[in-house]
Amino acid sequence: MRATVETGRVRRVLAAALLLTAAGCGGSGTSTPAGSAAPASSAAGQVASGEATVEVKQFTFTPAALTVAVGTKVTWKFLDSAKHNVKANDGSFKSDDLAGGATYSYTFTKAGEFPYICTIHQYMTATVTVR
């Protein structure tokens, strides 16, 4: 009986993860740089500069793909009641575990692709591309 209960839990967790993956694990929204009406975008040719924001809510990073110029300060706003963090795959940036409106900022000083993850909820992934 216990094995059946555990199997059911595993299936529910996997189903939830698959739903998040199908939904884009972070959405396809855009971010508005502070002090600017122009949205940041992951579309080719559109690059945010100055400042950009990533919202961390409903267990997603929005936008999941952000393209910014070298020198842009990206701020993650942690809007869930559950704690999350951001950690670059290459170790270039890492926040504390944050929630409830807290923020973490990092200024990108070199070009490249910077995939990152929430180490608490490892299905939460996103990328900042710096041009």
Backbone torsions as a table, in degrees:
resi	resn	phi	psi	omega
1	MET	NA	-43.8	-179.5
2	ARG	-60.5	-41.3	178.5
3	ALA	-61.4	-37.1	178.7
4	THR	-66.0	-43.2	178.3
5	VAL	-62.6	-46.9	179.8
6	GLU	-61.9	-42.1	178.2
7	THR	-61.3	-41.2	178.1
8	GLY	-61.9	-42.6	178.4
9	ARG	-63.0	-45.3	179.8
10	VAL	-60.6	-43.2	179.6
11	ARG	-63.0	-40.0	179.2
12	ARG	-65.6	-42.0	179.0
13	VAL	-63.9	-45.1	179.1
14	LEU	-63.8	-40.3	178.4
15	ALA	-62.9	-41.9	178.5
16	ALA	-64.1	-42.0	178.6
17	ALA	-63.2	-41.5	178.8
18	LEU	-64.9	-39.7	177.3
19	LEU	-62.0	-42.9	178.1
20	LEU	-64.6	-40.0	177.8
21	THR	-63.2	-44.2	179.1
22	ALA	-64.1	-30.3	180.0
23	ALA	-82.5	-3.9	176.4
24	GLY	102.1	-0.8	179.1
25	CYS	45.3	43.6	177.9
26	GLY	152.1	-3.0	176.2
27	GLY	76.1	178.4	179.7
28	SER	-125.3	24.5	-178.9
29	GLY	-70.2	179.2	178.0
30	THR	-118.7	166.8	179.7
31	SER	-119.5	144.6	177.8
32	THR	-103.3	120.3	177.6
33	PRO	-61.4	143.2	180.0
34	ALA	-59.3	135.3	177.0
35	GLY	77.7	12.1	-177.2
36	SER	-139.3	146.7	177.4
37	ALA	-90.9	-11.5	-177.8
38	ALA	-80.0	127.9	-179.7
39	PRO	-76.6	148.4	170.6
40	ALA	-75.8	154.7	-179.0
41	SER	-151.0	154.9	175.2
42	SER	-93.8	-1.7	179.6
43	ALA	-68.1	145.3	-179.5
44	ALA	-58.4	136.4	176.4
45	GLY	89.9	-16.5	177.9
46	GLN	-105.2	117.7	-174.9
47	VAL	-129.6	126.3	175.3
48	ALA	-75.0	148.3	174.4
49	SER	-139.2	160.6	-178.7
50	GLY	87.7	-89.5	179.4
51	GLU	-140.6	148.2	176.5
52	ALA	-142.7	157.3	-177.4
53	THR	-125.6	138.8	171.9
54	VAL	-116.4	125.9	176.5
55	GLU	-90.1	135.0	177.2
56	VAL	-111.7	99.1	-178.8
57	LYS	-152.5	153.5	-178.0
58	GLN	51.7	37.5	176.5
59	PHE	59.8	37.5	176.0
60	THR	-141.7	158.0	169.6
61	PHE	-101.4	126.0	180.0
62	THR	-127.2	115.0	2.6
63	PRO	-80.4	155.7	177.9
64	ALA	-79.3	-22.4	177.0
65	ALA	-129.9	115.5	-178.1
66	LEU	-123.1	132.7	176.7
67	THR	-114.9	127.5	-177.2
68	VAL	-135.2	165.4	176.0
69	ALA	-85.5	155.3	173.5
70	VAL	-55.3	136.8	-179.8
71	GLY	93.4	-1.2	-180.0
72	THR	-78.2	136.5	173.8
73	LYS	-93.2	120.0	177.4
74	VAL	-103.4	130.7	178.1
75	THR	-116.0	127.7	175.1
76	TRP	-96.5	126.7	176.6
77	LYS	-105.0	118.7	-175.8
78	PHE	-92.0	96.6	-171.2
79	LEU	-97.9	-6.9	177.3
80	ASP	-80.0	159.9	171.2
81	SER	-79.6	-25.0	175.1
82	ALA	-76.2	145.5	178.8
83	LYS	-76.8	143.4	175.0
84	HIS	-138.4	171.3	172.8
85	ASN	-148.4	172.7	172.1
86	VAL	-127.5	135.9	177.6
87	LYS	-142.1	120.4	177.8
88	ALA	-66.3	140.1	178.1
89	ASN	-58.0	-32.3	-179.5
90	ASP	-89.8	1.7	178.3
91	GLY	79.6	6.8	-176.0
92	SER	-69.7	-25.1	174.6
93	PHE	-147.5	152.4	179.9
94	LYS	-160.0	127.9	177.0
95	SER	-95.0	168.3	167.6
96	ASP	-75.0	174.9	173.3
97	ASP	-77.5	119.8	-171.6
98	LEU	-130.9	157.1	178.7
99	ALA	-160.8	176.2	168.3
100	GLY	61.2	34.9	177.1
101	GLY	97.9	-2.3	177.5
102	ALA	-66.1	158.3	178.9
103	THR	-129.5	157.2	172.7
104	TYR	-137.8	134.7	-179.9
105	SER	-124.8	148.8	176.2
106	TYR	-145.2	134.7	177.5
107	THR	-100.2	123.9	-178.3
108	PHE	-85.1	116.7	-174.4
109	THR	-104.1	-2.4	178.2
110	LYS	-143.8	154.7	179.8
111	ALA	-72.8	153.4	176.6
112	GLY	149.1	-178.5	176.5
113	GLU	-105.8	131.1	-176.7
114	PHE	-125.3	81.8	174.9
115	PRO	-68.0	145.4	177.9
116	TYR	-143.2	170.7	-171.9
117	ILE	-144.8	156.7	163.9
118	CYS	-91.4	115.6	-175.8
119	THR	-72.6	-15.6	176.4
120	ILE	-78.8	-40.9	-178.7
121	HIS	-122.9	85.3	-168.0
122	GLN	-67.7	-7.7	172.8
123	TYR	-79.0	-11.0	177.0
124	MET	-84.9	106.0	-179.4
125	THR	-132.4	156.2	177.7
126	ALA	-162.5	176.4	-178.7
127	THR	-144.0	137.0	168.6
128	VAL	-107.5	124.3	175.5
129	THR	-103.7	127.6	-177.2
130	VAL	-113.5	123.5	-179.6
131	ARG	-113.6	NA	NA
